[in-house]
Amino acid sequence: MLLVRRQLEALTVQLQESRLAVAQEAQRQTTALLDAERRHIETNTLRACERYFSDSVIHSATHRIWNAAEKGTTYVNNPNISVHDCITVFNYLNGIAVGAKEGIFSGRIVRDHIPNTIIEAVDNIMPAVLSNMDGYEATIDLRKSWKDGVSYQR
């Protein structure tokens, strides 16, 4: 009987150790998946921010806006600024802001890589060019979060 009891105790210890090992492995796998997701989000965010500067359509639109606004000094009541160019740029920035808000992009990386672009668009260009900023709430909220010190971060 003593032998059976010792065998049962040994089996109990083995089962407990096995359960602990399974739990630890599951935790390692979860951590690895979360790390991979974070790297994926960071990579995609960096690509989106880089594309703002490298995409020929966006670059041409921003260049025309900048020149029409006399190097960024006259946005208000400036008939030379193409609303189409502005909407092209605003739509792209809003896509990035929506991605940051939904956790598809990293708000921290957006803030690190294109803060001046978002700030200039929201604080100066949008109010000067658009009579209604509906549809650009994500960009406006992203900018506001920077003022409030609460940013979209992941």
Buried (B, 14 or more C-beta within 10 A) or exposed (E): EEEEEEEEEEEEEEEEEEEEEEEEEEEEEEEEEEEEEEEEBBEBBBEBBEEBEEBEEBBEBBEBBBEBBEEEEEBEEBEEBBEEBBBBBBEBBBBBBBBBBEEBBBBBBBBEBBEEBBEBBBEBBBEBBBEEBEEBBBBBBBBEBBEEEEBBEB
